[in-house]
Amino acid sequence: MTPEINIEEAQIETPQTRLRKHLIQAEALRLIPEAMARKHGAIPLQISGNVLHVAMVNPSDIIALEALATRSQMHVVPVKASAREVQDAIDFNYQSYEEIKKQISSLSLETEEAEPQVKLDTVTDAPVARALTLIIDEAVKARASDIHLQPQEDKLLVRYRIDGTLHNMLSLPLSTATPLISRIKVLANMNIADHHRPQDGHFSVHTRGGQAIDIRVGIVATVYGEMCALRLLDKSRAIMTLTDLGFLAQSLSKYEEMLKVPYGMLLVSGPTGAGKTTTLYASLNTLACTERNIITIEDPVEYRFKHINQIQVNPRAGLTFASGLRSILRLDPDIILVGEIRDAETARIAIQSALTGHLVLSSIHANDAVGVVFRLIDLGIEPFLVASALIGVVAQRMVRRICPDCGQMTSVPLVEQMSYQREIGEERKEFLYGKGCKSCSSTGYHGRSGLFEILQVSDEIRMMLLNGTTTTELREQAIKDGMVPLAKDGMLKVKGKLTTPAEVLRNAYSVD
């Protein structure tokens, strides 16, 4: 007998609040399979006695209500929610790890002797393709920037990098590594028979939610087999603006002022993963217009833009940053973006380009903004050329944002209190920290923001470079000119309840 159906709106917390905070009971979720939830546009919220509260796009759909009641064997109480909210909640809460394992277990692997033939036969096998698709979908749902497939002695470890930190997500049998890697090689147009040399490639996918994702692939042989790293390039990130990156109002104003200079060089520095490329792309979005010829040379081209000419480095064809930059100068550019200044030759050509009427944007590795100036000098660029060409420098780091759903005031260790007091001049013992919830995968953090240190080359700094100066003297003058050091920028964001003292200490204090 079908349980009674109650279609009156439930007197519980609104679905908008519940779905946003992801306060969905696991027991309720287990009653309705994902396929049924998607079919009827409904997601279970909670169980109260013999009542199942369900958020639905159409709470008056009698057929859907009857199906949900029959499946759950409970009274169903629907609550109105928008289609977008229900879709996002289904994507977030239904995890496909068990389905991945199911697809993997159905793989029929041949013997070791038949291994070459197995690779060719299984790369298009539905279970392999399905498992890889689910792994990618789960990574996108988890906001991962990278997927690592790492063979161990007795298993294949699947790890996601979320907000800059790697998390172990799934362990699969080691025997599944070969068909999975082979499937990736086929998609990325790699040599499926080569298991010894490193290979690079890329492919594109659409997630179940319709999101377009470009994937950059790197594969290299390890002692336990081939390891694969997939970089997920969300195309929506290509349209980020400078205001999305986390600049303080004063710093943003200063940087936008430097971008308006018609020629010269602007450099962005920071370690790998600090968001340098994102900042450069956001700068291009500010500058892009039909009256300018904008040309980039990158390694690799991560995001593609309309009305911008993008060149990818290809050492095998003789196209390096230096040779490509020389060619660009013959193409009548107004603005040039050089992916990275790695050597003296590239640095010298970039400086010459900046001195001959072009605006040059690039990245360079250095510990802080002042360190960039001396890095150029170490590469053999004369101080008077640096003083003449350089408009300014942005040094940056990435910190994790406090989860908005589980933040609460927490007492912190003395070192965090002292670090905050040193930068802000304010004594505090408690700061906002995330306690951990489903929304942030129990990390207390959700998303990331940039820390920025902006050095604008003033007349005083130019004179110091011409007359000879030290790192300490140059830094003191830059701060006198208004530069906010990375550590202080971080603690200002702590004061604004954006991040935590621990994150600032972990990322910004390495430069002191």
ABEGO torsion letter per residue (X at the ends): XBBBBBABBBBBBBAAAAAAAGBBBAAAAAABBAAAAAAAGBBBABBBEABBBBBBABAABAAAAAAAAAAAGBBBBBBBBBAAAAAAAAAAABBAAAAAAAAAAABBBBBAAAAAAAAAAAAABAAAAAAAAAAAAAAAAAGBABBBBBBBAABBBBBBBBGGBBBBABBBBAAAAAAAAAAAAAAAGBBAABAABBBBBBBBBBBAAGBBBBBBBBBBBBAAEBBBBBBBBBAAAAABBAAAAGBBAAAAAAAAAAAABABEBBBBBEBBGAGAAAAAAAAAAAABBAABBBBBBBOBBABBBBGBBBBBBBAAAGBBAAAAAAAAAAAGBABBBBABBABAAAAAAAAAAAAAGBBBBBBBBBABAAAAAAAAAAAGBBAAAAAAABABBBBBBBBBBBBAAABBBBBBBAAAAAAAAAAAGBBBABBBBBAEBAAAGGAGBBEBBBBBBBBBBBAAAAAAAAAEBBAAAAAAAAAAAGBBBAAAAAAAAAAAGABBAAAAAAAAAAAX
